């Protein structure tokens, strides 16, 4: 099939590359000329394991191409995927200006039948808006060219996006058109061989499915963080609790790891957007509001624990930070707990010395050059002579540590672990003051 992808961000680039990898001819279009030039040279704007090699391979094979020419892109594919950003507006609702701009562009250039596929995460009712935008644009041209709009939400985890695309549990398509069903079956046939993954439903249900999935996962995280906060105050160990409840198959072990809050491009904005959608129809979603409130509070726990360790006096201290990305295997720092921590440390007069295996360039882009931020080349340089260590991201490089070595590196033996990577007994035996999440204050004191 000939497929056009509008947007070369995370969703658009992964979708286009994976579809090209199984034999489709894919043309990705973006308004950012610099990004397109970089992609044509094989340089990726994001870090995603395995993606760079796949992009280079599919480009070399001639199945994946990039352009800034919207007219050529609309003419190219019968399927027109909209995979542009939907950032949160000031009121928390999804900003659809880029989605609707693509819809207008399609309407301005199309001359034959198209299926417009909403791949971006969009509020319920967006397909209707896209349809209306294209219809109005065609009418201004004096045309009545046939087209359909369907919803095909993405369910990609950053750090495992290629695996999720190729071996995901489901492929949701919202449409009531037999023609669209046939074309979307053909599009996803290479990924639908072992068993039936395609789930067809009406458009609005498909749009809501994406938000419901992310809101459910965010709810599990915030719930577990609430229980972790209780465990700390009750002298219980949340890791033991997690094993206890995760063994129940109705609950399971997925997304019940306590920590310093969720971040990224999806959960924060999608929970906000769904709550805003509820508000717009006169329904107050108290659970979604609570999920967001708990998460925002949880991001402050790292600074709170650190401040307690130093009796509220952090001015002039140098704090080592391991991990800047919101999760491992990505360079994405959107809504990352590390940002909440660093900004609070700077406000308190402390300095940050940080290391992340992939997010260093992104950190420089966000914060620029500043005297109270030093980015180093490894975990060792980060902790050398620092007054404390804070772990924000559970990269594999941080999981196995010689605690005696760590104590010797730190000027003050303070470790705040936002991801519960270590055995408190082992840390305690090394003489470190160890603050984790939900592990009971009595467990943290060194011997």
C-alpha positions as CSV (number, residue, x, y, z in Angstrom):
1,X,0.0,0.0,0.0
2,X,1.0,3.6,-0.4
3,X,0.7,5.3,3.0
4,X,1.2,9.0,4.0
5,X,2.1,9.9,7.5
6,X,1.7,13.5,8.7
7,X,4.1,14.2,11.5
8,X,7.6,12.7,12.1
9,X,7.5,12.9,15.9
10,X,7.4,9.9,18.2
11,X,4.1,8.3,16.9
12,X,4.5,9.3,13.3
13,X,8.1,8.1,12.9
14,X,7.5,4.8,14.6
15,X,4.3,4.1,12.7
16,X,5.8,5.0,9.4
17,X,9.0,3.1,9.9
18,X,7.2,-0.1,11.1
19,X,4.7,0.0,8.2
20,X,7.6,0.5,5.7
21,X,9.5,-2.4,7.4
22,X,6.8,-4.9,6.4
23,X,6.7,-3.8,2.8
24,X,4.4,-0.8,2.5
25,X,5.5,2.4,0.7
26,X,5.5,5.2,3.2
27,X,6.0,8.9,2.8
28,X,6.4,10.9,6.0
29,X,5.7,14.7,5.8
30,X,6.6,17.4,8.3
31,X,6.6,21.2,8.2
32,X,10.0,21.2,10.0
33,X,12.6,21.4,7.2
34,X,15.5,20.8,9.5
35,X,14.0,17.7,10.9
36,X,13.3,16.3,7.5
37,X,16.8,17.0,6.4
38,X,18.2,15.2,9.4
39,X,15.9,12.2,8.8
40,X,17.1,12.0,5.2
41,X,20.7,11.8,6.6
42,X,19.6,9.0,8.9
43,X,19.7,11.2,12.0
44,X,16.7,10.7,14.4
45,X,15.1,13.5,16.4
46,X,14.2,11.0,19.2
47,X,15.9,8.0,20.9
48,X,14.0,4.7,20.7
49,X,15.8,1.4,20.9
50,X,16.1,-0.2,17.4
51,X,14.4,2.6,15.5
52,X,17.5,4.2,14.0
53,X,18.6,1.0,12.4
54,X,15.1,0.3,11.1
55,X,14.9,3.9,9.6
56,X,18.2,3.5,7.8
57,X,17.3,0.1,6.5
58,X,13.8,1.1,5.1
59,X,15.2,4.3,3.6
60,X,17.9,2.3,1.9
61,X,15.3,-0.1,0.6
62,X,13.3,2.8,-0.8
63,X,10.2,2.1,1.2
64,X,10.5,5.0,3.6
65,X,10.8,8.6,2.3
66,X,10.5,12.1,3.9
67,X,9.2,15.3,2.5
68,X,8.0,18.8,3.4
69,X,5.7,18.9,0.3
70,X,2.1,18.6,1.6
71,X,0.6,18.4,-1.9
72,X,2.9,15.5,-2.9
73,X,2.1,13.8,0.4
74,X,-1.6,14.0,-0.1
75,X,-1.3,12.7,-3.6
76,X,0.8,9.8,-2.5
77,X,-1.2,7.7,-0.2
78,X,-4.8,6.4,-0.1
79,X,-4.3,6.2,3.7
80,X,-3.5,9.6,5.2
81,X,-2.3,9.1,8.8
82,X,-2.5,12.2,11.1
83,X,0.2,11.7,13.7
84,X,1.0,15.3,14.8
85,X,1.2,16.5,18.4
86,X,-1.8,17.3,20.6
87,X,-0.2,19.2,23.4
88,X,-2.2,20.2,26.5
89,X,-3.8,23.7,26.3
90,X,-3.8,26.0,29.3
91,X,-7.0,24.5,30.6
92,X,-5.7,20.9,30.2
93,X,-7.7,20.1,27.1
94,X,-5.9,18.7,24.0
95,X,-4.8,21.4,21.6
96,X,-6.1,20.3,18.1
97,X,-4.7,23.1,16.0
98,X,-2.1,20.8,14.4
99,X,-4.6,18.0,13.7
100,X,-7.0,20.4,12.1
101,X,-4.2,22.1,10.1
102,X,-3.4,18.7,8.6
103,X,-7.1,18.2,7.9
104,X,-7.2,21.5,6.0
105,X,-4.1,20.6,4.1
106,X,-5.6,17.3,3.0
107,X,-8.8,19.1,1.9
108,X,-6.7,21.6,0.0
109,X,-4.8,19.0,-2.1
110,X,-6.9,15.8,-2.4
111,X,-8.3,14.9,-5.8
112,X,-9.4,11.3,-5.2
113,X,-10.7,9.1,-2.4
114,X,-8.7,9.1,0.9
115,X,-9.0,7.5,4.2
116,X,-7.9,10.0,6.9
117,X,-6.7,8.1,9.9
118,X,-6.5,9.8,13.3
119,X,-3.4,8.3,14.8
120,X,-2.8,11.2,17.2
121,X,-4.3,10.9,20.7
122,X,-7.4,13.1,20.4
123,X,-10.5,13.8,22.4
124,X,-13.8,12.1,21.6
125,X,-15.5,13.9,18.7
126,X,-12.3,14.9,16.9
127,X,-13.0,12.7,13.9
128,X,-16.2,14.7,13.4
129,X,-14.2,17.9,13.5
130,X,-11.6,16.5,11.1
131,X,-14.4,15.5,8.7
132,X,-16.1,18.9,9.0
133,X,-12.7,20.7,8.3
134,X,-12.0,18.6,5.2
135,X,-15.6,19.0,3.9
136,X,-15.5,22.8,4.4
137,X,-12.1,23.0,2.6
138,X,-13.3,20.9,-0.3
139,X,-16.5,23.0,-0.6
140,X,-14.3,26.1,-0.8
141,X,-12.7,24.5,-3.8
142,X,-16.0,23.6,-5.3
143,X,-15.4,19.8,-4.9
144,X,-17.3,16.9,-3.3
145,X,-14.5,14.3,-3.4
146,X,-15.3,11.2,-1.3
147,X,-13.3,10.5,1.8
148,X,-13.7,8.8,5.2
149,X,-12.2,9.5,8.6
150,X,-11.4,6.8,11.1
151,X,-9.8,6.5,14.5
152,X,-6.7,4.3,15.0
153,X,-5.3,5.2,18.4
154,X,-1.7,4.2,19.1
155,X,-0.7,2.1,22.2
156,X,3.1,2.5,22.1
157,X,5.3,2.6,25.2
158,X,8.4,4.7,24.9
159,X,11.4,2.5,25.1
160,X,9.4,-0.5,23.6
161,X,7.6,1.1,20.8
162,X,8.7,-1.2,18.0
163,X,7.8,-4.3,20.0
164,X,4.5,-2.8,20.9
165,X,3.7,-1.9,17.2
166,X,4.8,-5.4,15.9
167,X,3.4,-7.5,18.7
168,X,0.9,-5.4,20.5
169,X,-2.2,-7.0,22.0
170,X,-4.7,-5.1,19.9
171,X,-5.2,-2.8,16.9
172,X,-8.2,-0.6,17.5
173,X,-10.0,0.9,14.5
174,X,-13.0,3.2,14.8
175,X,-15.2,3.2,11.7
176,X,-18.5,2.1,10.4
177,X,-17.4,2.0,6.8
178,X,-16.9,-1.4,5.1
179,X,-14.4,0.2,2.7
180,X,-12.3,1.5,5.5
181,X,-12.4,-1.8,7.3
182,X,-11.0,-3.5,4.1
183,X,-8.2,-1.0,3.7
184,X,-7.2,-1.0,7.3
185,X,-7.1,-4.8,7.3
186,X,-4.8,-4.6,4.4
187,X,-2.6,-2.0,6.1
188,X,-2.2,-4.1,9.2
189,X,-2.3,-7.6,7.7
190,X,1.5,-8.2,8.3
191,X,0.9,-7.6,12.0
192,X,-2.3,-9.6,12.2
193,X,-1.2,-13.1,11.1
194,X,-0.9,-15.2,14.3
195,X,-4.3,-14.3,15.7
196,X,-7.0,-11.7,15.2
197,X,-5.8,-8.4,16.8
198,X,-8.0,-6.0,14.9
199,X,-10.9,-4.6,17.0
200,X,-13.4,-2.6,15.0
201,X,-15.8,-0.3,16.8
202,X,-17.5,3.0,16.3
203,X,-15.3,6.1,16.0
204,X,-16.2,7.7,19.3
205,X,-15.6,4.5,21.2
206,X,-12.2,4.1,19.6
207,X,-11.3,7.7,20.6
208,X,-12.3,7.1,24.2
209,X,-10.5,3.7,24.3
210,X,-7.1,5.4,24.1
211,X,-7.8,7.8,26.9
212,X,-9.4,5.1,29.1
213,X,-6.4,2.9,28.7
214,X,-3.9,5.5,29.7
215,X,-6.1,6.8,32.5
216,X,-6.4,3.3,33.9
217,X,-2.7,2.8,33.9
218,X,-2.1,6.2,35.5
219,X,-4.7,5.3,38.1
220,X,-2.8,2.1,39.1
221,X,0.4,4.1,39.5
222,X,-1.1,6.8,41.6
223,X,-3.0,4.3,43.7
224,X,0.2,2.4,44.4
225,X,2.0,5.7,45.3
226,X,-0.8,6.4,47.8
227,X,-0.4,3.0,49.4
228,X,3.4,3.6,49.5
229,X,2.9,6.9,51.3
230,X,0.7,5.0,53.8
231,X,3.4,2.3,54.2
232,X,6.0,4.8,55.0
233,X,3.9,6.3,57.8
234,X,2.9,2.9,59.1
235,X,6.3,1.3,59.1
236,X,5.4,-1.2,56.4
237,X,7.5,-2.1,53.3
238,X,5.6,-1.4,50.1
239,X,7.7,-3.9,48.1
240,X,6.4,-6.7,50.3
241,X,2.9,-5.3,49.8
242,X,3.4,-5.1,46.1
243,X,4.3,-8.8,46.0
244,X,1.3,-9.6,48.1
245,X,-1.3,-7.8,45.9
246,X,0.4,-8.5,42.6
247,X,0.0,-12.3,43.1
248,X,-3.7,-11.8,42.8
249,X,-4.4,-12.4,39.1
250,X,-7.2,-9.8,39.2
251,X,-4.6,-7.2,40.0
252,X,-1.3,-8.4,38.5
253,X,2.2,-7.0,38.7
254,X,2.0,-4.5,35.9
255,X,2.1,-0.8,36.7
256,X,2.0,-1.3,40.5
257,X,5.6,-0.2,41.1
258,X,5.7,2.7,43.6
259,X,8.0,5.6,42.7
260,X,8.4,9.3,42.3
261,X,5.5,9.8,39.9
262,X,4.7,9.2,36.2
263,X,5.7,11.6,33.4
264,X,6.2,11.5,29.7
265,X,4.1,12.6,26.7
266,X,1.0,10.5,27.4
267,X,-0.2,9.9,30.9
268,X,-0.1,13.5,32.3
269,X,-1.8,15.1,29.3
270,X,-4.2,12.3,28.6
271,X,-5.5,12.3,32.2
272,X,-5.9,16.0,32.1
273,X,-7.6,16.0,28.7
274,X,-10.1,13.3,29.7
275,X,-10.9,15.2,32.9
276,X,-11.4,18.3,30.8
277,X,-13.7,16.4,28.4
278,X,-15.8,15.3,31.4
279,X,-16.0,18.9,32.6
280,X,-17.1,20.1,29.2
281,X,-20.2,17.8,29.3
282,X,-21.0,18.8,32.9
283,X,-19.5,15.7,34.6
284,X,-16.9,16.1,37.3
285,X,-14.5,13.2,37.2
286,X,-13.3,13.1,40.8
287,X,-11.2,10.0,40.3
288,X,-9.2,11.4,37.4
289,X,-8.7,14.7,39.3
290,X,-7.3,12.6,42.3
291,X,-5.0,10.6,40.0
292,X,-3.5,13.8,38.7
293,X,-3.3,15.4,42.2
294,X,-1.5,12.4,43.7
295,X,1.0,12.3,40.8
296,X,1.8,16.0,41.1
297,X,2.3,15.5,44.9
298,X,4.4,12.4,44.4
299,X,6.9,14.3,42.2
300,X,7.7,16.5,45.1
301,X,8.6,13.5,47.4
302,X,12.3,13.4,46.3
303,X,13.0,16.9,47.3
304,X,11.0,16.5,50.5
305,X,13.0,13.5,51.5
306,X,16.3,15.2,50.6
307,X,15.4,18.3,52.5
308,X,14.5,16.2,55.6
309,X,17.9,14.5,55.4
310,X,19.6,17.9,55.6
311,X,17.2,19.5,58.1
312,X,15.9,21.8,55.4
313,X,19.3,23.3,54.6
314,X,20.2,22.6,51.0
315,X,21.8,25.9,50.0
316,X,25.3,25.3,48.7
317,X,24.9,21.5,48.6
318,X,25.8,19.5,45.4
319,X,23.3,16.8,44.6
320,X,24.1,14.0,42.2
321,X,21.1,13.0,40.1
322,X,21.1,9.6,38.3
323,X,18.5,9.6,35.6
324,X,16.8,12.5,33.8
325,X,14.4,10.9,31.4
326,X,10.9,10.1,32.7
327,X,11.6,6.4,32.2
328,X,14.4,4.2,30.9
329,X,15.2,3.6,27.2
330,X,14.1,7.1,26.1
331,X,15.5,10.6,26.0
332,X,12.1,12.1,26.8
333,X,12.0,14.5,29.7
334,X,8.4,15.8,29.3
335,X,6.8,15.9,32.8
336,X,9.8,14.0,34.2
337,X,10.1,13.8,38.0
338,X,13.8,14.8,37.6
339,X,12.6,18.3,36.4
340,X,10.5,18.8,39.5
341,X,13.4,17.8,41.7
342,X,16.1,19.9,39.9
343,X,13.9,23.0,39.8
344,X,13.2,22.7,43.5
345,X,16.9,22.2,44.3
346,X,17.8,25.3,42.3
347,X,15.2,27.3,44.1
348,X,16.7,26.1,47.4
349,X,20.2,27.2,46.4
350,X,21.6,23.8,45.7
351,X,23.7,22.6,42.7
352,X,22.9,19.6,40.5
353,X,25.4,17.2,39.0
354,X,23.5,14.9,36.7
355,X,24.0,11.9,34.4
356,X,21.5,10.1,32.1
357,X,22.5,7.5,29.4
358,X,20.4,9.2,26.7
359,X,18.7,12.4,27.9
360,X,21.7,14.7,28.3
361,X,21.2,16.6,25.1
362,X,17.5,17.1,25.9
363,X,18.4,18.4,29.4
364,X,20.8,21.0,27.7
365,X,18.0,21.9,25.3
366,X,15.6,22.5,28.1
367,X,17.8,24.3,30.6
368,X,20.7,25.6,28.6
369,X,24.0,26.5,30.4
370,X,23.7,27.4,34.0
371,X,26.1,27.6,36.9
372,X,24.0,25.3,39.1
373,X,23.8,22.4,36.6
374,X,26.7,20.2,35.6
375,X,26.1,17.4,33.2
376,X,28.7,14.6,33.4
377,X,29.7,11.6,31.3
378,X,28.9,8.8,33.8
379,X,27.5,7.8,37.1
380,X,30.9,7.8,38.8
381,X,31.5,11.5,37.9
382,X,28.1,12.4,39.2
383,X,28.6,11.1,42.7
384,X,32.2,12.0,43.3
385,X,32.3,14.4,46.2
386,X,28.5,15.1,46.0
387,X,26.6,15.7,49.2
388,X,23.8,13.3,48.3
389,X,22.6,11.0,45.5
390,X,19.0,11.0,44.1
391,X,17.8,8.3,41.7
392,X,15.1,9.5,39.3
393,X,15.1,6.9,36.5
394,X,15.6,3.1,36.8
395,X,18.2,2.7,34.1
396,X,19.9,-0.7,34.2
397,X,23.2,1.1,34.7
398,X,22.1,2.1,38.1
399,X,20.7,-1.2,39.4
400,X,23.9,-2.9,40.5
401,X,26.0,-0.8,42.9
402,X,28.9,-1.4,45.3
403,X,27.4,0.4,48.3
404,X,30.8,0.7,50.1
405,X,32.2,2.4,47.0
406,X,29.2,4.7,46.9
407,X,29.6,5.7,50.5
408,X,33.2,6.5,49.9
409,X,32.3,8.7,46.9
410,X,29.7,10.8,48.7
411,X,30.7,13.7,51.0
412,X,27.5,12.9,53.0
413,X,26.1,9.3,53.0
414,X,22.6,10.2,51.8
415,X,20.8,8.3,49.0
416,X,17.2,9.1,48.0
417,X,16.0,6.3,45.7
418,X,12.9,7.3,43.8
419,X,12.6,3.9,42.1
420,X,13.2,1.5,45.0
421,X,16.1,-0.2,43.2
422,X,18.0,-1.5,46.2
423,X,17.7,-3.8,49.1
424,X,17.4,-1.5,52.2
425,X,19.4,-4.0,54.3
426,X,22.3,-4.0,52.0
427,X,22.3,-0.2,51.8
428,X,22.0,0.1,55.5
429,X,24.9,-2.3,56.1
430,X,27.1,-0.1,54.1
431,X,26.4,2.8,56.5
432,X,24.3,4.9,54.0
433,X,21.2,6.9,55.0
434,X,18.7,5.5,52.5
435,X,15.4,7.1,51.7
436,X,13.2,5.0,49.3
437,X,9.5,5.2,48.5
438,X,7.1,3.5,50.9
439,X,9.6,1.3,52.6
440,X,9.0,2.5,56.2
441,X,11.3,5.0,57.9
442,X,12.6,2.3,60.3
443,X,14.1,0.4,57.4
444,X,16.2,3.3,56.2
445,X,18.5,4.1,59.1
446,X,22.1,2.9,58.8
447,X,23.5,0.4,61.3
